[in-house]
Amino acid sequence: MKIIAMIPARFEASRFPGKLMKDLAGKSVIVRTYEATKKSNLFEEVYVVTDSTIIFNEIIAHGGKAIMSIDTHESGSDRIAEAVKNLDVDIVVNVQGDEPFTQKEPLFKLLEVFKSDVKKKVDIASLMLKIDDEDEINNPNNVKVVTDENNFALYFSRAPIPFPREKSAATYYKHIGIYAFRKEALLKFTKLPMNNLEATEKLENLRFLANGMRVKMVETNQIAIGIDTPEDLEKANIIFKKN
């Protein structure tokens, strides 16, 4: 089974422009993410896939591998699909460019899903982190996920789900934006039109569910700080300095 990692990266970001090139303890956010992914030693190759010459040159300058996108893409998964179309691979792991705290253990758990999935019932695997802080639960920048009894995703939302109609011991999980795809599932995804749910919440993972693709969620307890805002970057710098 040939496994690679791809990190989709674009320079512009509506909430935090140029965030992937911001300084994080002496290196850019995108380089930190690339290095963390390489450090896992789980992949035959790790690539950054980008439409930005700034990001492309940044990765190359630090000894990494980068691919320039040819077409314009709406999502990171679309960008990766273009890059892997003609590559001989089985599993493609999509690591978000703004996840510099990517660690080996959760990536290993993702890959184990496919190694044990003899009947190939899983199209995609992804990560979730249990959260109990009310601000985190209600923050629309934190995507929440609910699953069935076998940890297959039922729905993703920026809203707090499940909604606590009465006071109860509701459990909330934050979706960590790292995906592992079977190559054929990734290529299928790119041929599907954006649906109303995806357009409404601005979440590409809803396209998977709307078209019957099975997403297996894997629980992790890794530090999950995506760099979505300047405040997130400040928190990330503090963590790096402590470590």
Secondary structure, 3 states (H helix, E strand, C coil): CCEEEEEEECCCCCCCCCHHHCEECCEEHHHHHHHHHHHCCCCCEEEEEECCHHHHHHHHHCCCCEEECCCCCCCHHHHHHHHHCCCCCCEEEEECCCCCCCCHHHHHHHHHHHHCCCCCCCCEEEEEEEECCHHHHHCCCCCEEEECCCCEEEEEECCCCCCCCCCCCCCEEEEEEEEEEEHHHHHHHHHCCCCHHHHHHCCCHHHHHHCCCCEEEEEECCCCCCCCCHHHHHHHHHHHHHC
